[in-house]
Amino acid sequence: MIKFLDLKKQYAQIKPEVDAAIAKVVQEASFIGGLEVANFEKQFAAYQQAEHCVGVGNGTDALEIALSALDLPRGSEVLVPANSFIASSEAVTAAGLRVVFCDIDPLNYTVSIEDARRCITTKTKAIIAVHLYGHPCDMRSILDLASEYDLKVVEDCAQAHGAEFNGVRIGALGDIGAFSFYPGKNLGAYGDGGALVTNDAALAKRCRMLANHGRVDKYDHQFEGRNSRLDALQAAVLNVKLPYLDRWTQRRIDVAEMYLSGLSGIKNLILPVRASWAKQVYHLFVVRTACRDELRSYLKEHGIETGVHYPVALPKLQAYEYLGQDVNHFQACKQDSELLSLPMGEHLEDIEVKAVIETVHEFFRLKT
Ligand SMILES: *Cc1c(COP(=O)(O)O)cnc(C)c1O
């Protein structure tokens, strides 16, 4: 069986370190806040080349807290790319703002700048730049658009730990970046976790207060916030894993290179295209084909797990019927039935990657 994701194999490699780190938190009964969280925030800010990092409960909360901290007028419109996980748009609504979907670039699947521009109205106040599948958005164009129309830029970095735009790490390129440490992400905790990064000290402080009951001191609450803190046990796991991340990312890139060369030239199979500005960290390796379901079954029959990200583009979800946006407008809505995520991760052996490549070739040979 060639696994899509293999967290048990990863744990086996780091077991002594992880077990010791967890035991330490338990022995010290330092479950909320404390050294592990502070240390992780410091290390992760440095890793993402940001001045500040605030640990929070999960990636969805990170996005919502970021949007709340920006203090936009209620009901302001926020641009969200049509192909993403629902958290990218859910957070907008939860923060009292209005979702406006815009289309994606058909080659690298991140937001289309031209379509974002088309969607701007006088009520538009922010854009969520989702670095989807680990591929950074065209941040130069997004920042130019943002300064032209006075928009805030929130980066959804849930799939892009360590990704770079023109040699600079994503996260603090816009106003603020939201990360998820959901177990299956490139940097995953052993449960839920998230973080915000920014170079704006006042914004970081506001996020930290929003995530912790609006407090500056134990019972000094300056406004109402919520409870969404990064758990100390999760921070301890993340502290063990962070030093491995570059190695794991390099392995993802190597696997992607094998796929790109091994699968090139197959008619009817569209491979992902990396933009010239991008260090792509390949959270997912997504190919496109009109016979997606058949290919997926064929791979499954041959013991190869795959995924689909995402089977229904956001504007087509029942949850967004109320927006009344014309779904036929979106390239994202036309191609969602063609997306297929091949196994990707540092767990893959060369021999497994070769088997995936061979099996995909076999499928298309038999088809034609
Ligand atoms: C995973 C993910 C999130 C949400 O993160 P959680 O930690 O699961 O809440 C947000 N945006 C994208 C693009 C994601 O992939």
The ligand as an ORCA input file, in Angstrom:
! r2SCAN-3c Opt
* xyz 0 1
  C      -6.206     23.301      7.014
  C      -6.567     24.578      6.420
  C      -7.146     25.606      7.169
  C      -7.683     25.417      8.558
  O      -6.812     24.955      9.516
  P      -7.359     24.166     10.787
  O      -6.175     24.117     11.686
  O      -7.806     22.813     10.339
  O      -8.473     24.954     11.383
  C      -7.341     26.841      6.574
  N      -7.007     27.054      5.286
  C      -6.476     26.090      4.521
  C      -6.117     26.410      3.104
  C      -6.244     24.817      5.051
  O      -5.720     23.864      4.266
*
